[in-house]
Every structure is written in structure tokens, then in C-alpha cells.
Amino acid sequence: MSSITQAKAEAQKLIKRYNQLQAEAKNANAIESRHKATEADKLVSQISALQLAITKLQAKDRENNKKSQIKKTPTPEKTERVIQEKSQVIDRIHHLEEAQNKTQAQIEQLTRARAELNRLKQQANKHAATIVKERRANDEKLQQELAKLIKKKEEEQSTLKQELVSVKQQAQKDAELLKVQRDAARSMMERQKNLETAKADSPNNYKKLFIVASVIAILALLLGIIIASMFTKPSVPSSSISTNTTKHDKSVGKKITKKIKTMEIYRDKLKTIPIGPLMIKLPSGTFKMGSKLPYSDERPQHKVKLDNFSISKYEVTFEEYDWFAGATGKKLPDDNNWGRGKRPVINVSWYNAVAYTEWLSEQTGYTYRLPSEREWEYAAAANSETTYWWGYKLEKNYANCAICGSEWDGRQTSPVGSFKANKFGLHDVIGNVMEWTLTCFRSNYQDAPNTGNIWEWDQGNCLKFVARSSSYKSYERELRTTKRNKFSPNETDSKIGFRVVREN
């Protein structure tokens, strides 16, 4: 092989190696790429020099060939010069091969480093996945523990609320008992004082006055004992009491109250607590039901004749309802953080209101229920035919509504009895809360009967029940005793409460 051919072959190898270095430089990191690019530039310079040398050699070969044609035998000087040039090319090729080997070693070292880096990344990702999995398991365990703790605290809070209600009611009973005893003691002291005065004024009447005072004192003591027996501490059962009683023993109520007269105010004694809701017995009568104004669901206006019945003087309060909830295991309704006690109970469904009346029936032996729509309007109007029971003008501070001028307007309910009662003695028949009735909603009063306290309906097909009147959020358009509202029996709202009726 001639030196030119060998030089060409070596040059091709260098060019191929240069292309490989360029490809590998693209895959290396930035610092190594710049290093390889520098080496590649050096190789390019060396290749260019080598190509130049080859070109010169080719030119010399051509010149030699020409001269050889003239003179076949070269001179020694020329031969020695060619050998030297060939030797220089071979040395340069050796240098390039050494540079190539060094570069190859560096590339292999970088490849191993990159493989090690990938292995470390995979290991780190696997470790991170394990940590995330463990953390997720710990979070789920913590959430379960928090849920158990929250449930436990809610149960404790419910128990404390029930205990608080019991304590408040017991304190009220104790206060009433103390008042009775104090009045009895005061009466005895007055009798004793009168006795001493009479003794000083008339010694002859001493025995008579002493006998009279003794009799009065004995009667006062007996009265205190009787009243004290009425206020004995109730025993609230832990299990729910059935409210499905359909037949009641009215002898229970007769032992507690006298025959109730019309417009008389009374309370029935319950088995588990001393007293029930304060009731007013209304007389029988005839009134015009509905509105003269063009409210389609309040027309046609028609006369209705009702028998007498009793209705609660106030809307049922949280205090009264909480006794029922504690005795039957019902959930206590939310008071919206406004306070319980004497405020009207809110956030109760129609079903819960009916359950309360059934519990009252079981406790007293009398039939308690929600008022019918016609009973409610008769009691609220109290023989008036004006827009409001007090007249046609919206007077200030007569009710709790959005524009009635009270301290609770539009914000929250007010304690029952905070405003003047109507002529039948009922409070809050306008404003405060709307009130559930027993009546299934009909779109109007068409074909309504003229007699009877209840307009019968197929209760199984009833989807909406009537809630009468207005609430603490109502404006003037809704503030009338004829106002009708309809709600699903499962619905609860801070604007809806109820009052109860007892059949006489």
C-alpha cells in the first residue's frame, strides 16, 4: 500500500471518529460537550493539515511520475525526502490515534457516570414513593381517629345539653315551689300577727281567733304539701316513648284540672314533667275565613262555624320541646345560636311537630294535635276583620318582623310573649315564626265546608302542608292573619315553628 492510500485510509478513520464524537457530544452534559467540541476542533485542524499533506504528496507523486517517465530511477535525495515525509505522516497518525483512544476512554467514563446517575434517580423515586405511601396511610389513620374523637365529643355535647335542659327546668320548678312555700309562710305570719293584735284588743275573742288561725295555717300547710307533690322531680326515661296512642284515658286530665270554662287559661300536668303548654279555651263561633284582597289562594272568602277548642297561648318554646326531645330520644333542633329557653322552637319538621302533640296526648290523657288552618285563623283574627288583629295600620313594636320596629327585626326570633296579645290572649300570631298546621295545602278555598273544625283530606296523598302567617323576616305584604304558606313535611327552617290545640 502506498503512503498516499494509507494516509487516505487514516484520514477516513479520523473523519468517522470526528462524526462519532459530534454525536456523543450531543448526549453528554453541557461541560463535557464543550470539552469534546474543543477536542473535535483540534481533530478537524489535524485532519485539515493531514489532507493538505496528502495533497502535497499527491502533487509530488504526480511530479515524480512525470520525472520517472523521464528518468526511472529516483535520486537518493528524493527518496530520503519522501521517506521523511511519510514518517511524519505516520507520526501524526499515531498522535491522532492516541487522542482518539483518550477521548474514547473519557466517553466511556461519562457513560458509566450517567448510568450511575440514572440508577440513583430510580432509587430516589422508589424511596419517595414509599414515603408518600406511608404518609398517606398515616393520614388515613389520623382521619379515622379524628372522626371517632369528633363523634365522641358530639355525643358528650348532646348529653350535656340534655342535662342542662333538665337542670334549667328543675331550677324553674324549685323556684315555683319556693314561691308557693314563701307565700304560705307569709300568710301564716300575717295570720299570727292578726291573732296577736286581736288578743291584745279583745281577750274574750282569743280562743276564736286562735282556732281560726290554726285552721288557716293547717290549710296553708296542706296546700303547700299538695303543690310540692305536683313539683316532684321528673324521671326522664332513657328509651324512646311510643307516640302512636289513639285512645286516651281522660280520667288522668280530670284529676289534674277542673272543668275548663270558655276563655279560661290552664295547663295540663304531664307524667314526666310538672306542667304542659299554657292553653286558652276559645269559644265556639262563626267567622269569615280568607281575604277580600285578590290573593288567589286565600279566596273565596267564606263563613266557617267552629266548635270550641283550646289553643296554646304562645308558640311552643325550646324549653317545652327540649323536654319532649329528652324524654323520647329525639335530636335537639338547632337554635342558630340565638338561645333556647323561652324562644319559639325552630328548625322542626311537620313530622316532629306532630310527634310532639302525640307525646302530649300520651302524657296528659287528652287529645293534642296541631291546629287546623281554620282553627288557626279563627284564633289569630280574634273576631276582627282587619288586616292585622289590632287594625289596618302596621303599628310599631306590635310584632317581630322585618319592618316592625323591634330589636329583633329581620335578624332572629324573639322570646314568646314579648309583644301584646290579641283579643283572645294569643301572642305572636303575626311575625316571629310561621306556624305548622294540620291542614294539607289546597290551592284555594273552593268547596270548603262551612262547618267543622277540620277540612278533611287524604293524608296519604298530601305532599305539602300549610304553615300560617309570617316570620321575623317578613315584610308588609306578608303581615296578615290570612297569609298561607306551603312546605314539605320534611322541611325545616329557622322561620317555622308551631303551636298546639287540645280538643275539649
C-alpha positions as CSV (number, residue, x, y, z in Angstrom):
1,M,0.0,0.0,0.0
2,S,1.3,3.4,-1.0
3,S,1.8,6.1,1.6
4,I,-1.0,8.2,0.0
5,T,-3.5,5.4,0.2
6,Q,-2.6,4.7,3.8
7,A,-2.9,8.4,4.6
8,K,-6.3,8.5,2.9
9,A,-7.5,5.5,5.0
10,E,-6.3,7.1,8.2
11,A,-8.0,10.3,7.2
12,Q,-11.3,8.5,6.7
13,K,-11.0,6.9,10.1
14,L,-10.4,10.3,11.7
15,I,-13.4,11.8,9.9
16,K,-15.6,8.8,11.1
17,R,-14.3,9.3,14.6
18,Y,-15.0,13.0,14.4
19,N,-18.6,12.3,13.4
20,Q,-18.9,9.9,16.4
21,L,-17.5,12.5,18.8
22,Q,-20.1,15.0,17.5
23,A,-22.9,12.6,18.0
24,E,-21.7,11.6,21.5
25,A,-21.1,15.3,22.4
26,K,-24.8,15.9,21.9
27,N,-25.7,13.3,24.5
28,A,-23.2,14.4,27.2
29,N,-23.8,17.1,29.7
30,A,-23.0,20.8,28.9
31,I,-19.5,20.9,30.4
32,E,-18.3,17.7,28.7
33,S,-19.9,18.7,25.5
34,R,-17.8,21.8,25.3
35,H,-14.7,19.8,26.2
36,K,-15.5,17.3,23.4
37,A,-16.2,20.0,21.0
38,T,-12.8,21.5,21.7
39,E,-11.1,18.2,21.0
40,A,-13.2,17.8,17.9
41,D,-12.0,21.2,16.6
42,K,-8.4,20.1,17.2
43,L,-9.1,16.9,15.3
44,V,-10.5,18.9,12.4
45,S,-7.4,21.1,12.3
46,Q,-5.2,18.0,12.3
47,I,-7.3,16.4,9.6
48,S,-7.1,19.5,7.5
49,A,-3.3,19.6,7.9
50,L,-3.2,15.9,7.0
51,Q,-5.3,16.4,3.9
52,L,-3.1,19.3,3.0
53,A,-0.1,17.0,3.4
54,I,-1.8,14.3,1.3
55,T,-2.5,16.8,-1.4
56,K,1.1,17.9,-1.4
57,L,2.2,14.2,-1.5
58,Q,-0.1,13.6,-4.4
59,A,1.3,16.6,-6.2
60,K,4.8,15.4,-5.6
61,D,3.8,11.9,-6.7
62,R,2.5,13.3,-9.9
63,E,5.6,15.3,-10.3
64,N,7.7,12.2,-9.6
65,N,5.7,10.2,-12.0
66,K,6.4,12.8,-14.7
67,K,10.0,12.7,-13.8
68,S,10.1,9.0,-13.6
69,Q,8.9,8.8,-17.1
70,I,11.9,10.9,-18.0
71,K,14.2,9.1,-15.6
72,K,13.0,5.9,-14.0
73,T,15.4,5.8,-11.2
74,P,14.9,8.4,-8.5
75,T,17.8,10.1,-6.9
76,P,18.7,9.2,-3.3
77,E,17.9,12.7,-2.1
78,K,14.4,12.5,-3.4
79,T,13.9,9.0,-1.9
80,E,15.1,10.2,1.5
81,R,12.8,13.2,1.4
82,V,9.8,11.0,0.6
83,I,10.7,8.7,3.4
84,Q,10.9,11.6,5.9
85,E,7.6,13.0,4.8
86,K,6.0,9.5,5.1
87,S,7.5,9.1,8.6
88,Q,6.0,12.5,9.6
89,V,2.5,11.5,8.4
90,I,2.8,8.2,10.3
91,D,3.8,10.0,13.5
92,R,0.9,12.4,13.1
93,I,-1.5,9.4,12.6
94,H,-0.1,7.9,15.8
95,H,-0.8,11.1,17.7
96,L,-4.3,11.2,16.4
97,E,-5.0,7.6,17.4
98,E,-3.7,8.3,20.9
99,A,-6.1,11.3,21.1
100,Q,-8.9,9.1,19.8
101,N,-8.2,6.4,22.5
102,K,-8.1,9.1,25.2
103,T,-11.4,10.6,24.0
104,Q,-13.0,7.1,23.9
105,A,-11.9,6.4,27.5
106,Q,-13.5,9.7,28.6
107,I,-16.7,8.9,26.8
108,E,-16.9,5.5,28.4
109,Q,-16.3,7.2,31.8
110,L,-19.1,9.7,31.2
111,T,-21.5,6.9,30.1
112,R,-20.8,5.0,33.3
113,A,-21.4,8.2,35.3
114,R,-24.7,8.7,33.5
115,A,-25.8,5.1,34.2
116,E,-25.0,5.6,37.9
117,L,-26.9,8.8,38.0
118,N,-30.0,7.1,36.4
119,R,-29.7,4.3,39.0
120,L,-29.6,6.8,41.8
121,K,-32.6,8.7,40.4
122,Q,-34.6,5.5,40.2
123,Q,-33.7,4.6,43.7
124,A,-34.6,8.0,45.0
125,N,-38.0,7.9,43.2
126,K,-38.7,4.5,44.7
127,H,-37.8,5.8,48.1
128,A,-40.0,8.8,47.7
129,A,-43.0,6.6,46.6
130,T,-42.5,4.5,49.7
131,I,-42.5,7.7,51.9
132,V,-45.7,9.0,50.2
133,K,-47.5,5.7,50.7
134,E,-46.5,5.6,54.3
135,R,-47.6,9.2,54.8
136,R,-51.0,8.5,53.1
137,A,-51.5,5.5,55.4
138,N,-50.7,7.7,58.4
139,D,-53.1,10.4,57.2
140,E,-55.9,8.0,56.8
141,K,-55.3,6.6,60.3
142,L,-55.3,10.1,61.7
143,Q,-58.5,11.0,60.0
144,Q,-60.2,7.9,61.4
145,E,-59.0,8.7,64.9
146,L,-60.3,12.3,64.5
147,A,-63.7,11.1,63.2
148,K,-64.0,8.9,66.3
149,L,-63.0,11.7,68.6
150,I,-65.4,14.1,66.9
151,K,-68.3,11.6,67.3
152,K,-67.4,11.1,70.9
153,K,-67.4,14.8,71.6
154,E,-70.7,15.3,69.8
155,E,-72.3,12.6,71.9
156,E,-70.8,14.3,75.0
157,Q,-72.2,17.6,73.9
158,S,-75.7,16.2,73.3
159,T,-75.6,14.6,76.8
160,L,-74.6,17.9,78.3
161,K,-77.3,19.8,76.5
162,Q,-79.9,17.4,77.8
163,E,-78.5,17.7,81.3
164,L,-78.6,21.5,81.0
165,V,-82.2,21.4,79.9
166,S,-83.1,19.2,82.9
167,V,-81.2,21.4,85.3
168,K,-82.9,24.6,84.0
169,Q,-86.3,23.0,84.2
170,Q,-85.6,21.7,87.7
171,A,-84.4,25.1,88.8
172,Q,-87.7,26.6,87.5
173,K,-89.7,24.0,89.4
174,D,-87.7,24.7,92.5
175,A,-88.3,28.4,92.1
176,E,-92.1,27.9,91.8
177,L,-92.1,25.6,94.8
178,L,-90.1,28.1,96.8
179,K,-92.6,30.9,95.8
180,V,-95.5,28.7,97.0
181,Q,-93.9,27.9,100.3
182,R,-92.9,31.6,100.8
183,D,-96.5,32.7,100.1
184,A,-97.8,30.1,102.5
185,A,-95.3,31.2,105.2
186,R,-96.1,34.9,104.7
187,S,-99.8,34.1,105.0
188,M,-99.2,32.2,108.3
189,M,-97.1,35.2,109.6
190,E,-99.9,37.6,108.8
191,R,-102.5,35.4,110.5
192,Q,-100.3,35.1,113.5
193,K,-99.8,38.9,113.6
194,N,-103.6,39.4,113.3
195,L,-104.1,36.9,116.1
196,E,-101.7,38.7,118.4
197,T,-103.4,42.0,117.6
198,A,-106.8,40.5,118.3
199,K,-105.6,39.0,121.5
200,A,-104.3,42.4,122.7
201,D,-107.5,44.2,121.8
202,S,-110.0,41.6,122.9
203,P,-109.0,38.8,125.3
204,N,-112.5,37.3,125.1
205,N,-112.1,36.6,121.3
206,Y,-108.7,35.0,121.7
207,K,-109.9,31.4,121.6
208,K,-112.0,32.0,118.4
209,L,-109.1,33.8,116.6
210,F,-106.7,31.1,117.7
211,I,-108.9,28.4,116.3
212,V,-109.4,30.3,113.0
213,A,-105.6,31.0,112.7
214,S,-104.9,27.3,113.4
215,V,-107.3,26.2,110.7
216,I,-105.9,28.6,108.2
217,A,-102.3,27.6,109.0
218,I,-103.2,23.9,108.6
219,L,-104.9,24.6,105.2
220,A,-101.9,26.6,104.1
221,L,-99.6,23.7,105.1
222,L,-101.8,21.2,103.3
223,L,-101.8,23.5,100.2
224,G,-98.0,23.6,100.3
225,I,-97.8,19.8,100.5
226,I,-100.2,19.4,97.6
227,I,-98.3,21.8,95.4
228,A,-95.0,20.3,96.4
229,S,-96.3,16.9,95.3
230,M,-97.1,18.4,91.9
231,F,-93.5,19.6,91.5
232,T,-91.7,16.4,92.3
233,K,-88.6,15.7,90.3
234,P,-89.5,14.0,87.0
235,S,-87.8,10.8,85.9
236,V,-87.0,11.1,82.2
237,P,-86.8,7.6,80.6
238,S,-83.7,6.8,78.6
239,S,-85.6,4.9,75.9
240,S,-88.0,6.4,73.4
241,I,-91.7,6.6,74.4
242,S,-94.2,5.4,71.8
243,T,-96.3,8.3,70.4
244,N,-98.8,6.1,68.5
245,T,-101.6,6.3,71.2
246,T,-105.0,6.6,69.6
247,K,-107.2,6.2,72.6
248,H,-106.7,8.2,75.7
249,D,-107.9,7.9,79.3
250,K,-109.4,11.3,80.0
251,S,-109.6,10.5,83.8
252,V,-105.9,11.5,84.0
253,G,-106.7,15.0,83.0
254,K,-109.8,15.2,85.2
255,K,-107.7,14.5,88.3
256,I,-105.4,17.4,87.4
257,T,-107.7,20.2,86.2
258,K,-111.3,21.2,86.9
259,K,-113.9,21.5,84.1
260,I,-112.4,24.2,81.9
261,K,-114.6,27.3,81.1
262,T,-114.5,29.3,77.9
263,M,-111.6,31.7,77.7
264,E,-110.0,30.1,80.8
265,I,-106.2,29.8,80.8
266,Y,-104.8,26.5,82.1
267,R,-102.0,23.9,82.0
268,D,-102.3,20.1,81.9
269,K,-99.9,18.2,84.1
270,L,-97.7,15.7,82.3
271,K,-96.4,12.4,83.6
272,T,-92.7,13.2,83.3
273,I,-92.7,17.0,83.9
274,P,-94.9,19.1,86.2
275,I,-96.7,21.2,83.5
276,G,-97.6,21.3,79.9
277,P,-98.1,24.3,77.5
278,L,-100.2,27.2,78.7
279,M,-103.6,26.8,77.0
280,I,-106.6,29.1,76.3
281,K,-110.1,27.6,75.7
282,L,-111.7,29.6,72.9
283,P,-115.5,29.8,72.5
284,S,-117.3,28.3,69.5
285,G,-118.2,30.8,66.9
286,T,-118.6,31.8,63.2
287,F,-116.1,34.0,61.3
288,K,-115.2,34.9,57.7
289,M,-112.2,32.9,56.6
290,G,-110.0,34.1,53.8
291,S,-109.1,37.5,52.3
292,K,-111.1,40.2,50.5
293,L,-107.9,41.1,48.6
294,P,-107.0,39.4,45.3
295,Y,-104.8,36.6,46.8
296,S,-106.0,33.6,44.8
297,D,-105.0,31.0,47.4
298,E,-107.0,32.9,50.2
299,R,-110.2,33.0,48.2
300,P,-113.1,32.7,48.1
301,Q,-113.9,34.3,51.4
302,H,-116.5,32.2,53.2
303,K,-118.1,31.8,56.6
304,V,-117.0,29.0,58.9
305,K,-118.7,27.8,62.1
306,L,-116.4,26.1,64.6
307,D,-116.9,24.3,67.9
308,N,-114.9,25.4,70.9
309,F,-111.3,24.2,71.3
310,S,-108.2,25.1,73.3
311,I,-105.0,26.5,71.7
312,S,-101.7,27.3,73.2
313,K,-101.2,30.9,74.3
314,Y,-97.7,31.0,73.0
315,E,-95.8,29.3,70.2
316,V,-94.2,26.1,71.6
317,T,-90.8,27.0,73.1
318,F,-87.4,25.4,73.1
319,E,-87.9,24.7,76.8
320,E,-91.1,22.8,76.2
321,Y,-89.8,20.9,73.1
322,D,-86.5,20.0,74.7
323,W,-88.4,18.2,77.5
324,F,-90.1,16.1,74.8
325,A,-86.8,15.5,72.9
326,G,-85.1,14.4,76.1
327,A,-87.9,12.1,77.1
328,T,-88.2,10.4,73.6
329,G,-84.6,10.5,72.5
330,K,-85.3,12.9,69.6
331,K,-82.5,15.1,68.3
332,L,-82.5,18.6,69.7
333,P,-83.2,21.1,67.0
334,D,-80.6,23.8,66.2
335,D,-81.3,27.2,67.8
336,N,-79.0,29.1,65.3
337,N,-77.0,30.3,68.4
338,W,-79.9,32.7,69.3
339,G,-80.7,31.0,72.6
340,R,-83.2,28.4,73.7
341,G,-85.4,28.7,76.7
342,K,-88.4,30.9,76.0
343,R,-87.7,31.4,72.3
344,P,-90.0,29.6,69.9
345,V,-88.7,26.3,68.8
346,I,-87.4,26.4,65.2
347,N,-85.9,24.0,62.7
348,V,-88.6,21.4,63.3
349,S,-90.3,19.5,60.6
350,W,-94.1,18.9,60.4
351,Y,-93.5,15.3,61.4
352,N,-91.6,16.4,64.5
353,A,-94.3,18.8,65.5
354,V,-96.9,16.1,65.1
355,A,-94.8,13.7,67.2
356,Y,-94.7,16.4,70.0
357,T,-98.5,16.6,70.0
358,E,-98.8,12.8,70.2
359,W,-96.4,12.8,73.1
360,L,-98.6,15.4,74.9
361,S,-101.6,13.3,74.3
362,E,-99.9,10.2,75.8
363,Q,-98.7,12.3,78.8
364,T,-102.0,14.0,79.6
365,G,-104.7,11.6,78.5
366,Y,-106.2,14.4,76.3
367,T,-106.1,14.7,72.6
368,Y,-103.5,17.2,71.5
369,R,-102.7,18.0,67.8
370,L,-101.7,20.8,65.5
371,P,-104.4,23.4,64.8
372,S,-106.3,23.1,61.6
373,E,-105.9,26.0,59.2
374,R,-109.4,27.3,60.0
375,E,-108.8,27.0,63.8
376,W,-105.6,28.9,63.5
377,E,-107.1,31.8,61.5
378,Y,-110.1,32.0,63.9
379,A,-107.8,32.2,66.9
380,A,-105.4,34.7,65.3
381,A,-108.1,37.1,64.0
382,A,-109.9,37.1,67.4
383,N,-113.2,38.3,65.9
384,S,-111.5,41.1,63.9
385,E,-111.9,41.6,60.2
386,T,-108.9,43.9,59.7
387,T,-105.6,43.2,58.1
388,Y,-103.9,42.9,61.5
389,W,-105.7,41.8,64.6
390,W,-105.1,45.3,66.0
391,G,-106.3,47.2,62.9
392,Y,-105.4,48.2,59.4
393,K,-102.2,50.1,60.1
394,L,-98.8,48.4,60.8
395,E,-98.1,49.8,64.3
396,K,-94.6,50.0,65.7
397,N,-93.4,47.3,68.1
398,Y,-96.6,45.2,67.9
399,A,-94.7,42.2,66.4
400,N,-91.2,40.9,65.3
401,C,-90.9,41.2,61.5
402,A,-88.5,42.8,59.0
403,I,-90.1,46.3,59.5
404,C,-92.0,46.2,62.8
405,G,-89.6,48.3,64.8
406,S,-88.5,45.7,67.3
407,E,-85.0,45.0,68.5
408,W,-85.1,41.6,66.8
409,D,-86.4,42.8,63.4
410,G,-85.1,40.7,60.4
411,R,-82.3,39.2,62.5
412,Q,-83.7,36.5,64.8
413,T,-86.7,35.2,66.7
414,S,-87.8,37.0,69.9
415,P,-88.8,35.3,73.2
416,V,-92.5,34.4,73.2
417,G,-94.8,36.9,74.8
418,S,-92.5,39.9,74.0
419,F,-95.4,41.8,72.4
420,K,-99.1,42.5,73.2
421,A,-101.6,39.6,72.9
422,N,-104.6,39.7,70.6
423,K,-108.2,39.9,72.0
424,F,-108.2,36.1,72.6
425,G,-105.0,36.3,74.6
426,L,-102.7,34.8,71.9
427,H,-99.2,36.2,71.4
428,D,-97.1,36.3,68.1
429,V,-99.8,35.4,65.7
430,I,-98.2,37.9,63.3
431,G,-94.4,37.7,62.9
432,N,-91.7,35.8,64.9
433,V,-92.2,32.4,63.2
434,M,-94.7,30.9,60.8
435,E,-96.6,28.0,62.3
436,W,-97.3,24.5,61.1
437,T,-101.0,23.4,60.8
438,L,-102.7,20.1,60.4
439,T,-104.1,21.0,57.0
440,C,-102.9,19.7,53.7
441,F,-102.4,22.5,51.2
442,R,-105.0,23.2,48.6
443,S,-104.7,26.0,46.0
444,N,-107.8,27.8,47.2
445,Y,-110.9,27.5,49.4
446,Q,-113.2,26.3,46.7
447,D,-115.8,23.8,48.0
448,A,-114.7,24.4,51.6
449,P,-117.3,23.2,54.2
450,N,-119.0,25.9,56.2
451,T,-118.9,23.9,59.5
452,G,-116.4,21.7,61.3
453,N,-113.1,22.5,62.8
454,I,-111.1,20.4,60.3
455,W,-111.4,20.2,56.5
456,E,-110.8,16.5,55.9
457,W,-108.2,15.4,53.3
458,D,-106.5,12.2,52.2
459,Q,-103.3,12.5,54.3
460,G,-101.6,9.7,52.4
461,N,-101.6,11.8,49.3
462,C,-100.6,15.1,50.9
463,L,-97.3,16.5,49.6
464,K,-97.4,20.0,51.2
465,F,-98.8,21.2,54.5
466,V,-99.9,24.7,55.4
467,A,-97.8,27.0,57.6
468,R,-99.7,30.1,58.6
469,S,-98.9,33.8,58.9
470,S,-95.4,35.4,58.9
471,S,-92.0,35.5,60.5
472,Y,-89.2,37.7,61.8
473,K,-88.1,38.2,58.2
474,S,-91.5,39.1,56.6
475,Y,-92.3,42.4,55.0
476,E,-95.6,44.3,55.0
477,R,-97.1,42.3,52.1
478,E,-97.0,39.1,54.2
479,L,-98.1,40.5,57.5
480,R,-101.7,39.4,57.8
481,T,-103.6,36.7,59.6
482,T,-104.9,35.2,56.4
483,K,-101.4,34.6,54.9
484,R,-100.8,31.0,53.8
485,N,-97.5,29.2,53.1
486,K,-96.8,25.7,51.9
487,F,-93.9,23.4,52.8
488,S,-92.9,19.8,52.5
489,P,-93.5,17.9,55.8
490,N,-89.8,17.1,56.0
491,E,-88.7,20.7,55.6
492,T,-87.1,22.5,58.5
493,D,-86.4,26.3,58.7
494,S,-85.4,29.0,61.2
495,K,-88.6,30.8,60.2
496,I,-91.0,27.9,61.0
497,G,-92.3,26.8,64.5
498,F,-95.8,25.7,65.7
499,R,-98.4,25.9,68.5
500,V,-100.8,23.2,69.6
501,V,-104.5,22.6,70.0
502,R,-106.3,20.5,72.6
503,E,-109.7,19.0,71.8
504,N,-112.2,19.9,74.6
